[in-house]
Amino acid sequence: MIKVAIIIGSTRPGRNGEAVARWVRDLAIKRGDAEFELVDLKDFDLPLLDEVLPASMGRYDLPHTRAWAAKIASFDAYVFVTPEYNHSTSGALKNAIDFLYGEWHNKAAGFVGYGVNGGARAVEHLRLIMGELQVADVRAQVGLSLFSDFENFSVFEPAAHHEDAVGTMLDQVIAWGGALRTLRERQAPVE
């Protein structure tokens, strides 16, 4: 069974991302066709990128980077739950992504965005980043509006039709995550 991380892409106090990610997780675990785990950036307390060597070298000196790398490497696929700040994703999420390189390769990603325009521009930026990291991003995505899916911009009350969108996105993430796992297994060095 493939493992999918649902990554909470905001660290702000009072963030909406945690409620959104828990909703996605609750819908996901009803499926029974993959393992799902919430991964909260707050739990890793990553500073601004502070590794001396580029992540593409795969040599991490700092304990927080090694812990983050081990967590990300343990998954076959990801669902990024991202706010949209200034037409992009959060700085905290971009920073966390930039800490690593090879741990992301040949995996799948789906996106749940939230913001004034459903987080669409944040997701588009993440798609560009994922391409550089050799992550196959799926077409289906979920866009949640701060105007219609949150009461007073803070209490999460998603419209019912979003459940179908989550299901479609997860169908694609699981399919691609399984296919890419096969590729990673074929490429693994023989010991």
C-alpha positions in Angstrom: 0.0 0.0 0.0 1.4 3.4 -0.9 2.0 6.1 1.7 0.7 9.6 1.1 1.8 12.6 3.1 -0.8 15.4 3.6 1.5 18.4 4.1 0.2 21.4 6.0 1.9 24.2 4.1 1.5 27.1 6.6 3.0 27.8 10.0 1.1 31.0 10.8 -0.7 31.3 14.1 -4.4 30.9 13.5 -3.8 29.3 10.1 -6.6 27.7 8.1 -4.4 24.9 6.7 -4.6 22.6 9.7 -8.4 22.3 9.5 -8.3 21.9 5.7 -5.6 19.2 6.0 -7.5 17.3 8.7 -10.6 17.4 6.4 -8.6 16.0 3.5 -7.1 13.3 5.8 -10.6 12.3 7.2 -11.9 11.9 3.6 -8.8 10.0 2.5 -8.7 7.4 5.3 -12.3 6.3 4.4 -10.8 5.0 1.1 -8.7 2.2 2.3 -6.4 2.1 -0.7 -3.4 4.0 0.7 -1.9 5.1 4.1 -2.3 8.8 4.8 -0.3 10.8 7.3 -0.5 14.5 8.3 2.9 16.2 8.1 2.9 19.6 9.8 5.8 21.9 8.9 5.4 23.4 12.4 6.6 20.0 13.9 10.0 20.4 12.1 10.8 23.9 13.1 12.9 24.4 10.0 14.9 27.7 10.0 15.6 29.6 6.8 17.6 27.2 4.6 20.9 26.8 6.6 22.7 23.8 4.9 26.1 24.7 3.6 25.9 22.3 0.6 23.1 22.4 -2.0 20.4 19.9 -1.5 21.1 18.3 -4.8 24.3 16.9 -3.3 22.2 14.8 -0.9 24.6 15.5 2.1 22.7 17.0 5.0 24.8 18.1 8.0 22.1 19.4 10.3 19.8 17.3 12.5 16.7 19.2 11.5 17.4 18.6 7.8 18.1 14.9 8.4 14.8 14.5 10.3 12.9 16.3 7.5 14.6 14.3 4.8 13.8 11.0 6.6 10.1 12.0 6.9 9.8 13.1 3.2 11.7 10.1 1.9 9.3 7.7 3.7 6.4 8.6 1.3 5.4 7.6 -2.2 3.2 10.7 -2.8 2.2 14.0 -1.4 -0.9 16.2 -1.1 0.2 19.8 -0.5 -2.3 21.9 1.4 -1.3 25.4 0.6 -2.5 28.9 1.3 -2.1 31.6 -1.3 -0.1 34.5 0.0 0.7 37.3 -2.5 -0.1 35.1 -5.6 2.1 32.3 -4.4 2.5 29.6 -1.8 3.8 30.3 1.7 7.4 31.0 2.3 7.5 28.3 5.0 6.5 25.7 2.4 8.9 26.8 -0.2 11.7 26.9 2.3 10.8 23.3 3.5 10.8 22.0 -0.1 14.1 23.7 -0.8 15.9 21.9 2.0 15.7 18.6 0.1 16.2 17.3 -3.4 16.5 13.5 -4.1 13.9 12.7 -1.5 11.2 14.2 -3.7 12.2 12.4 -7.0 9.9 10.2 -8.9 6.9 10.6 -6.6 3.4 12.1 -7.2 1.8 15.2 -5.8 -1.7 16.6 -5.6 -2.8 20.0 -4.4 -5.4 21.6 -2.2 -5.3 25.4 -2.3 -7.2 27.9 -0.3 -7.4 31.7 -0.6 -9.4 34.5 -2.3 -9.2 32.6 -5.7 -9.1 29.1 -4.3 -5.3 29.1 -4.0 -5.0 28.6 -7.7 -1.9 30.8 -8.2 -0.1 29.1 -5.2 -0.8 25.7 -6.8 0.5 26.9 -10.1 3.8 28.0 -8.5 4.0 24.6 -6.7 3.5 22.8 -10.0 6.6 24.6 -11.4 8.7 23.7 -8.3 7.5 20.1 -8.4 8.6 19.7 -12.1 12.1 20.8 -11.2 12.1 18.1 -8.4 10.9 15.3 -10.7 7.6 15.1 -9.0 4.6 14.2 -11.2 1.9 16.5 -10.3 -1.7 15.4 -11.0 -4.2 17.4 -13.0 -7.1 17.4 -10.5 -6.8 19.9 -7.7 -9.1 21.3 -5.0 -9.6 25.1 -4.7 -11.3 26.4 -1.6 -12.5 30.0 -1.4 -12.0 32.1 1.7 -15.4 33.7 0.7 -17.6 30.6 0.4 -15.8 27.8 2.2 -14.8 29.7 5.4 -17.1 31.6 7.8 -15.5 34.9 8.6 -12.4 33.8 6.6 -11.4 31.5 9.5 -14.0 28.7 10.3 -13.7 26.0 7.7 -17.1 25.0 6.2 -16.4 23.4 2.8 -19.1 23.2 0.2 -20.2 19.6 -0.3 -19.0 19.4 -3.9 -15.4 19.7 -2.8 -15.5 16.1 -1.5 -15.8 14.8 -5.0 -12.9 17.0 -6.0 -10.8 15.6 -3.2 -11.7 12.0 -4.3 -10.7 12.7 -7.9 -7.4 14.2 -6.9 -6.6 11.3 -4.5 -7.5 8.8 -7.3 -4.9 10.4 -9.4 -2.3 10.8 -6.7 -2.6 7.2 -5.6 -2.4 5.9 -9.2 0.6 7.9 -10.0 2.2 7.3 -6.6 1.9 3.5 -7.2 3.3 3.7 -10.8 6.2 5.8 -9.7 7.0 3.5 -6.8 7.6 0.8 -9.3 10.0 3.1 -11.2 11.9 3.9 -8.0 12.1 0.2 -7.1 13.6 -0.6 -10.5 16.1 2.2 -10.1 17.2 1.3 -6.6 20.8 0.1 -6.4 21.3 -3.6 -5.9 23.2 -4.5 -2.7 
